[in-house]
Amino acid sequence: MIALRELLGRYRADVIALCVVISGALIAVLLPLTFPHSGGPTGVDGALADPIHSAADGHPGVYRALVIPSNGYILIPLLFAAAAWFGYRGWWRRAVAMVVTPEVAVGINSWVLKPLWDRPLHDYLAYPSGHTVHLVAIATAFVLLTDSPRARVRTAALAIAALLCAAIGMIGLGYHLPTDILGGAAAAIAMVTALCRLTGHLLEPTQRTARVHSG
């Protein structure tokens, strides 16, 4: 009965993960279909960006402050702090996955997704937003890898708040259009969810063997 419950639990988790991956992938793939041939702003971009510019363009310092949570000098220390949190508890495989999974997602975004959709902005490819992918990938990895419900809820809440602040900053400074950020968040969630489930399945035989030996 215990083995059956574990099997059903893994099956349910796989189904949920698959739904998340498909939903995120669909959003990331369908958004570019709305882009004009020039890659410029869409109607959604205007509807989301205009109120931001109207409210805060006179205070550019606000934008610069809000964009801070998406910067690498904030995200990289958070990434290693999260890995250290797992390592401190003896979850070494999770600690490694915590470091590797978000960076793999960032690499895929930079080297595959951006060139694939080729949306130029200034002198770089803007879709999906790399800063957004990094921030969301780190948060998603931690949420999926931790066993603590409280840590999951707090991390999700902080990540959403940080993303909203960073999004306003990036839009206000002209670094990204809103759809770049929406696509980046969707792509990050899809990639990290898929990578974490794959990693979990690869580790399961080792975990089962360890339980047999310990029993």
BAKOLZA-943808 format. One record per residue (C-alpha): residue in one letter; x negated, y, z; residue number from 1; chain. Coordinates in nm, 4 decimals. Each point is the difference from the previous one (the first is absolute). Example, Ala and Ser with C-alpha at 12.3 -4.5 7.8 and 13.67 -1.06 7.14 Angstrom:
REM BAKOLZA-943808
   residu         c1         c2         c3   num   chaine
        A    -1.2300    -0.4500     0.7800     1        A
        S    -0.1370     0.3440    -0.0660     2        A
END
This chain:
REM BAKOLZA-943808
   residu         c1         c2         c3   num   chaine
        M     0.0000     0.0000     0.0000     1        A
        I    -0.2826     0.2409     0.0825     2        A
        A    -0.1664    -0.0748    -0.3350     3        A
        L     0.3324     0.0543    -0.1794     4        A
        R     0.0543     0.3343     0.1721     5        A
        E    -0.3531     0.1068    -0.0946     6        A
        L     0.0622    -0.1045    -0.3606     7        A
        L     0.3304     0.1907    -0.0148     8        A
        G    -0.1644     0.3026     0.1595     9        A
        R    -0.2775     0.0005    -0.2593    10        A
        Y     0.2536    -0.0459    -0.2808    11        A
        R     0.2088     0.2933     0.1273    12        A
        A    -0.3122     0.2161     0.0316    13        A
        D    -0.1012    -0.0915    -0.3557    14        A
        V     0.3435     0.0922    -0.1350    15        A
        I    -0.0034     0.3362     0.1789    16        A
        A    -0.3541     0.0684    -0.1193    17        A
        L     0.0953    -0.0898    -0.3573    18        A
        C     0.2956     0.2416     0.0118    19        A
        V    -0.2267     0.2766     0.1306    20        A
        V    -0.2617    -0.0675    -0.2672    21        A
        I     0.2551    -0.0041    -0.2809    22        A
        S     0.1721     0.3163     0.1246    23        A
        G    -0.3264     0.1907     0.0355    24        A
        A    -0.1282    -0.1199    -0.3360    25        A
        L     0.3239     0.0973    -0.1744    26        A
        I    -0.0119     0.3518     0.1428    27        A
        A    -0.3653     0.0400    -0.0997    28        A
        V     0.0671    -0.1305    -0.3516    29        A
        L     0.3297     0.1771    -0.0669    30        A
        L    -0.1024     0.3474     0.1174    31        A
        P    -0.2449     0.0510    -0.2908    32        A
        L     0.2844    -0.0648    -0.2427    33        A
        T     0.1434     0.3348     0.1109    34        A
        F    -0.3220     0.1920    -0.0727    35        A
        P    -0.0127     0.2259    -0.3072    36        A
        H    -0.2607    -0.0866    -0.2631    37        A
        S    -0.2298     0.2677     0.1378    38        A
        G     0.0122    -0.1610     0.3440    39        A
        G     0.1362     0.3222     0.1456    40        A
        P     0.2631     0.0462     0.2701    41        A
        T     0.3392    -0.1645    -0.0171    42        A
        G     0.3321     0.1301     0.1249    43        A
        V    -0.0552    -0.1922     0.3233    44        A
        D    -0.3388     0.1667     0.0414    45        A
        G     0.1567     0.3433    -0.0375    46        A
        A     0.2848    -0.0754     0.2384    47        A
        L    -0.2407    -0.1180     0.2700    48        A
        A    -0.2832     0.2457    -0.0561    49        A
        D     0.1880     0.3271    -0.0487    50        A
        P     0.1273     0.0270     0.3602    51        A
        I    -0.3516    -0.0685     0.1307    52        A
        H    -0.1549     0.2714    -0.2146    53        A
        S     0.2772     0.2434     0.0880    54        A
        A    -0.0445    -0.0560     0.3701    55        A
        A    -0.3767    -0.0085     0.0448    56        A
        D    -0.1913     0.1298    -0.3035    57        A
        G    -0.0736     0.3166     0.1937    58        A
        H    -0.1865    -0.2058     0.2609    59        A
        P    -0.2518    -0.2244    -0.1800    60        A
        G    -0.1707    -0.0773     0.3302    61        A
        V     0.3100    -0.1966     0.0970    62        A
        Y    -0.0444    -0.2218    -0.3061    63        A
        R    -0.3660    -0.0590     0.0780    64        A
        A     0.0849    -0.1006     0.3556    65        A
        L     0.2830    -0.2310    -0.1037    66        A
        V    -0.2109    -0.1860    -0.2556    67        A
        I    -0.2587    -0.1036     0.2613    68        A
        P     0.1583    -0.3400     0.0858    69        A
        S    -0.0612    -0.1178    -0.3579    70        A
        N    -0.3721     0.0798    -0.0014    71        A
        G    -0.2615    -0.2737     0.0071    72        A
        Y    -0.1788     0.1375     0.3070    73        A
        I     0.3224    -0.0683     0.1928    74        A
        L     0.1072    -0.3242    -0.1688    75        A
        I    -0.3322    -0.1869     0.0059    76        A
        P    -0.0486     0.0349     0.3785    77        A
        L     0.3632    -0.1057     0.0503    78        A
        L    -0.0600    -0.3034    -0.2198    79        A
        F    -0.2977    -0.1140     0.2052    80        A
        A     0.1773     0.0824     0.3263    81        A
        A     0.2856    -0.2286    -0.1041    82        A
        A    -0.2475    -0.2752    -0.0931    83        A
        A    -0.1720     0.0457     0.3359    84        A
        W     0.3381    -0.0348     0.1716    85        A
        F     0.0426    -0.3433    -0.1583    86        A
        G    -0.3612    -0.0963     0.0673    87        A
        Y     0.0310     0.0939     0.3679    88        A
        R     0.2836    -0.2514     0.0284    89        A
        G    -0.1992    -0.2700    -0.1732    90        A
        W     0.1995     0.0137    -0.3236    91        A
        W    -0.3064     0.0132    -0.2219    92        A
        R     0.1685    -0.1089    -0.3219    93        A
        R     0.2612     0.2717     0.0474    94        A
        A    -0.2759     0.2501     0.0694    95        A
        V    -0.1654    -0.0873    -0.3316    96        A
        A     0.3352     0.0099    -0.1824    97        A
        M     0.0687     0.3395     0.1573    98        A
        V    -0.3160     0.1411    -0.1571    99        A
        V     0.0122    -0.1801    -0.3341   100        A
        T     0.3695     0.0093    -0.0957   101        A
        P     0.0538     0.3792    -0.0126   102        A
        E    -0.3285     0.0529    -0.1823   103        A
        V     0.0908    -0.2627    -0.2601   104        A
        A     0.3297     0.1827    -0.0522   105        A
        V    -0.1859     0.3301    -0.0416   106        A
        G    -0.2354    -0.1640    -0.2508   107        A
        I     0.2872    -0.1443    -0.2029   108        A
        N     0.1689     0.3383    -0.0009   109        A
        S    -0.3131     0.1855    -0.1107   110        A
        W    -0.1235    -0.2427    -0.2634   111        A
        V     0.3222    -0.1552    -0.1312   112        A
        L     0.3164     0.1973     0.0789   113        A
        K    -0.1238     0.3534    -0.0606   114        A
        P    -0.1512    -0.0781    -0.3426   115        A
        L     0.3052    -0.2112    -0.0864   116        A
        W     0.2458     0.2868     0.0473   117        A
        D    -0.2448     0.2743    -0.0957   118        A
        R     0.1743     0.3010     0.1526   119        A
        P    -0.2501     0.2878    -0.0137   120        A
        L     0.0046     0.2845     0.2493   121        A
        H    -0.2797     0.2566     0.0058   122        A
        D    -0.3104    -0.2132    -0.0666   123        A
        Y     0.1167    -0.3349     0.1444   124        A
        L     0.2671    -0.2675    -0.0352   125        A
        A     0.2736     0.0715     0.2496   126        A
        Y     0.2351    -0.2996    -0.0077   127        A
        P     0.0179    -0.1787     0.2373   128        A
        S    -0.1443     0.2360     0.2601   129        A
        G    -0.3210    -0.1525     0.1363   130        A
        H     0.0205     0.1848     0.3320   131        A
        T     0.3528    -0.1310     0.0449   132        A
        V    -0.0998    -0.3559    -0.0877   133        A
        H    -0.2818     0.0088     0.2541   134        A
        L     0.2139     0.1364     0.2834   135        A
        V     0.2962    -0.2300    -0.0632   136        A
        A    -0.2200    -0.3050    -0.0638   137        A
        I    -0.1735     0.0348     0.3370   138        A
        A     0.3280     0.0426     0.1862   139        A
        T     0.1693    -0.2858    -0.1857   140        A
        A    -0.2902    -0.2366     0.0630   141        A
        F     0.0044     0.0724     0.3728   142        A
        V     0.3773    -0.0418     0.0220   143        A
        L    -0.0166    -0.3357    -0.1780   144        A
        L    -0.3031    -0.1352     0.1839   145        A
        T     0.0923     0.0878     0.3572   146        A
        D     0.2238    -0.2205     0.2149   147        A
        S     0.1106     0.2882     0.2217   148        A
        P     0.3504     0.1350    -0.0823   149        A
        R    -0.0758     0.3161     0.1960   150        A
        A    -0.3203     0.0606    -0.1967   151        A
        R     0.1881    -0.0581    -0.3263   152        A
        V     0.2704     0.2531     0.0823   153        A
        R    -0.2454     0.2627     0.1212   154        A
        T    -0.2292    -0.0480    -0.2977   155        A
        A     0.2880     0.0225    -0.2476   156        A
        A     0.1349     0.3162     0.1659   157        A
        L    -0.3422     0.1675     0.0074   158        A
        A    -0.0727    -0.1021    -0.3587   159        A
        I     0.3293     0.1427    -0.1258   160        A
        A    -0.0630     0.3283     0.1826   161        A
        A    -0.3587     0.0172    -0.1286   162        A
        L     0.1104    -0.0759    -0.3552   163        A
        L     0.2693     0.2689     0.0068   164        A
        C    -0.2509     0.2570     0.1249   165        A
        A    -0.2632    -0.1042    -0.2530   166        A
        A     0.2565    -0.0024    -0.2810   167        A
        I     0.1015     0.3591     0.0723   168        A
        G    -0.3661     0.1001     0.0090   169        A
        M    -0.0916    -0.1797    -0.3232   170        A
        I     0.3029     0.1383    -0.1834   171        A
        G    -0.0557     0.3508     0.1312   172        A
        L    -0.3676     0.0015    -0.0979   173        A
        G     0.0822    -0.1423    -0.3420   174        A
        Y    -0.2009    -0.3186     0.0579   175        A
        H     0.2943    -0.2236    -0.0904   176        A
        L     0.3569     0.0058    -0.1238   177        A
        P     0.2637    -0.1587     0.2255   178        A
        T     0.0404    -0.3006    -0.2316   179        A
        D    -0.3758    -0.0684     0.0299   180        A
        I     0.0502    -0.0337     0.3739   181        A
        L     0.3189    -0.2077    -0.0256   182        A
        G    -0.1685    -0.2358    -0.2447   183        A
        G    -0.3105    -0.0200     0.2158   184        A
        A     0.1976    -0.0968     0.3083   185        A
        A     0.1970    -0.2638    -0.1907   186        A
        A    -0.3113    -0.1448    -0.1648   187        A
        A    -0.1899    -0.0135     0.3300   188        A
        I     0.2802    -0.1807     0.1833   189        A
        A     0.0389    -0.2513    -0.2841   190        A
        M    -0.3722    -0.0716    -0.0348   191        A
        V    -0.0765    -0.0288     0.3695   192        A
        T     0.3049    -0.2160     0.0708   193        A
        A    -0.0995    -0.2393    -0.2783   194        A
        L    -0.3640    -0.0083     0.1113   195        A
        C     0.0878    -0.0556     0.3660   196        A
        R     0.2380    -0.2883    -0.0794   197        A
        L    -0.2619    -0.1569    -0.2254   198        A
        T    -0.2634     0.0375     0.2697   199        A
        G     0.2343    -0.1513     0.2577   200        A
        H     0.0635    -0.3070    -0.2157   201        A
        L    -0.3710    -0.0463    -0.0646   202        A
        L    -0.0643     0.0021     0.3747   203        A
        E     0.2853    -0.2331     0.0966   204        A
        P    -0.1837    -0.3318    -0.0538   205        A
        T    -0.2804     0.1172     0.2276   206        A
        Q     0.2496     0.1153     0.2611   207        A
        R     0.1934    -0.3284    -0.0103   208        A
        T    -0.3236    -0.2023     0.0306   209        A
        A    -0.1031     0.2084     0.2982   210        A
        R     0.3347    -0.0674     0.1703   211        A
        V    -0.0299    -0.3753    -0.0612   212        A
        H    -0.3494    -0.0115     0.1480   213        A
        S     0.1003     0.2109     0.2985   214        A
        G     0.2966    -0.2306     0.0633   215        A
END
